[in-house]
Amino acid sequence: MKRTQALVPHLPFLRRYARALTGSQRSGDAYVRATLEAVLGGQLDLEASSMVRVDLYRLFHAIWTSSAGAEPRSQDLIDQSASPDERLQALPPLSRVALLLTAVERFSINEVGEILGLDDSEVEAQLDEAQKQIEASLATKVLIVEDEMVIALDLKGLVEQLGHEVVGIAATHAEAVKLARKHEPGLILADVQLADGSSGIDAVQEILPSANVPVIFITAFPERLLTGERAEPAYLIAKPFLPETVVATISQALFFHNEPAETV
């Protein structure tokens, strides 16, 4: 088995992370391709690596930081009416990165430090800064599309703790479309398989043409939506989820919510 095959299990999740970081499937995938080209060019010594996943993300960050991630940012609070680019300028990049790496990618504080070249206290400080800025500025209306009531109520509690308003919980495609048209939510959390056999993906595809709204998909099988073979969601939460994963992903989705929606 070639050592490069050790990277294969990590690539769907690196793509997910890159898309959340950049707010775009196209941009995120471009950085992942650049990372793989660097691996093939010998910039990551797989033979010597004892932590392949950490080393892969560290190489990705070296490439990302050399372009978009290296630009200076101001320290103003995020304006809810601002464009994604303006929000990026308002949020310190290391804070956003640290939040994603810990809550979404589930790296430990120490592993994030290895990836970013920071000590544990610096990583924790970046996490605190990201959460404060995002939560304070981007409150919105949220529609939950989920047929399992226990999960739906867990999501509702998390969403409300962040200062958002839950305008409805839909268990079917039809209910989701009806509630979206009635309440015009600013964020949708959607399961993929719904109670009546309908699809959360189909519901979202019906909603998006008339609403520029970010969508976070929730599924027990995220790898099935991260094949790289078709248009894919920028934001995914795997079941079972951690509360901090939901918090971080909501923050990222709202951070980029003025960008044209991507379909699946």
N, C-alpha and C positions, 0 to 999 in steps of 0.2 A: 504493500500500500504506500503510495506516495505521501510524503509529509504534508503536501499542500491539501490533501484530503481532510486533514485535521481542521481546516477552516470551514468546510462545507456546512456542518451543523450550526455555525454561528452566523452565516451570511443572511438568512431571512431576518434575524433579529438586528443585525447591523443595518440592513435596509430600513427596517421599521424605525430604528433610532435616528438614522440620517434624515428620514422624511419628517419626523417630529422636530428635529433640530432646525431644519431649513424651512419647514412649512410647505414643502413641495415634493411630490414623487420624483419629478424630473431632476430637480437640483440634488435631492438626497441620493438618488441612484447614480448621478454623475460623480459625486464624491466617493461612493462605494467603488465604482469602476476605477477611479484614480487610485484608490487604496489597493485594489487587487493588482493593478498594473505595477504599483510599487513593490508589492510582494513578489511578483514574478521577476521584477528587476533586482531582487536581492536585498531590499531594504528591511525585510523582516527575516531573521535567521530562524526558521522553523526547527532546525535540528537542535539549536541551543535553547529554544524557548521552553520554559516549564509552565508558563501561563499563556497559552495560545490566545485565548479570548482577550485577556487584558492587553497583550502585546498588539493584537489586531486593532483594538479600539485606540490604543496609544498612537499607532501609525496613522489611523484615520484622522485623529485630532491634529497631528502634525501637519497633515495636508489641509484640513479645514482651516486651521489657525493661520496658515500661510496666505489665505485669501479672505473669505468673508469673516471668519472668526477673529481676525487680527485688527479689524477697524475699531477705532476708539468710540466709546459710547458716553453720552451724558448721563447724569444721575437723576434726572427728573422723573416724577411719577408717570406711569403710562397713561396716556389719554385714550379713553374708550373710543373716541371718534378718529383716532390717528390711523394711518395706514400701517401695514405690517412693518415696512421699512423704518418708519418713525418709532414704532414700538421697539424694534431691535436696537435703535439708538438709545432708547430710554432704559433698557434692561442690560445690566452688565453681562457680557457673554459667559463669563466663567460661572456666574450664578445659575444661569439657565442650563448650562451644560451639567453642572453638578447635580441639579435637581433631576434632570432626565436620567443621568447615569445611575443614581441611587434608586429612585422611585420606579422608573420604567424598566431599566435594564437590570436592576437588582444587584448592582455591584455594591460591595461593602465600602465604607468610608475609606478604608486603607487602599482598596483597589482603585477607587476614584483618584486618590492621591497619586498612585502609581501612573495612572493614565495621564493626569494633568500636570504632574510634577509639583504637587502641593503636599503639605503635611496635613494631618487629620483636622487640626483646629482651623486651618484655612478652608478646607472643604466644608466644614460645618458652618463657617461664617458665610460662605457663598450660598449655601442652602437657605439659610435664614433670610438673606437679602432677596433672593428670588421669590420666595413665598410671600414676603411682605409686599413687594411691589405689585405682583400680579393679582393677588387676592384683593388688594385695596382698590383696584382700579377697573376691574372688568366684570362687574356684576351683570347678570342677564337673566332672561327667562329660559328654562330648560324643559325639554320634552324627553321623557324616558319611554323607550319602546322595549318592553321586557315582559314576558309572560309568566315568569316565576316571581310571585309576589314578594317572597322573602328577599330576593336579590333586588327587586325594584325598590323596596322600602329601605334597604341598606344604601342604595344609590341616592335615594331621595334625601336621606339623612346627611350623607356626605355633601351633596350639592347645597343643601340649605346651610350647613355649617360654613360653607365658603361664601355665604351671603347671596346666593342665587335664589331665584323663585322657580319652583317646580310647577309648571302649568298643567301637567297631566301625565298619567301613566297609561300607555297603550299596550294591549296584549296581542293585537293583530295588525296586519297591514292596513285594513280599512280604518281602524280606530286611529292609527298613527297619522294617516293622511288627513282625517277629519280634524284631529286636534291641532295639527300643524297649521292647517288653513284657518282655524278659529283663533289661535293664540299667537301665531307668528313668532315662534321661539327663536332665541339667539344661539341655541346649542341643542343638538340632539344626541342622546346616548341610546344606541340601538343594538339589541341582540340580533343575531343572524337568523336563528330558527325560532319561530313563534308558535303559540299554542295551537292554532288551527291549521298548522302545516304551511302557513304563508311565510314569506321571507322578509326580514328586516331590510335586506339589501334592496329588494324590489320596492318596499315602501319609501326608502330614502331616495331612490331613483325617481319616484313619482313626485316627491316633495321638492327636490333640488331645482328643477327648472324654473320654479316660481319663487324660490327663496335661496338667497346666498347665505347659507348657514353652515357652520362647521359640524361635522358628524364624527362621533367616536363609536366605532363598532366594538361589540363585546362578544367573545366567542371562546369556547373551550378548545378550539383548534385553529389558532392564529396562523400556523404554517400553511393552512389551506388557502389563505387569502394573501400570502406573501410568496408567491411562486416566481414572480418576475416575468410572467408570461402574458399579463394583461394589466389594464389600469387597476390600481389597488388603492385601498384607503390609506391616508397618511397617518391615521390615528387608530390604534388597536389596543384593547385591554383584554388580556387573557383571563379566562376563568379557571380556577378561583382567583380572585384579584385581591390585592392588598389595598387598604384605604389610601395609603400614600401614592399608590400607582394611579388611582382615580384622580386624586388631587393634582398630581403633576401633569397628567394627560389633559385634564380639563383646562388647566392653566395654559398649556401649549396650544390647544385648539383655539381657545379664545384669543390668544396672543396674535394668531394669524387670521382671525375670522373675516377680515375684509378682503382676503384674496379670493379669486374665483374658485368655486367649489370643484373638487375633483370627484368623478364618479367611479363606481366599481363595476 
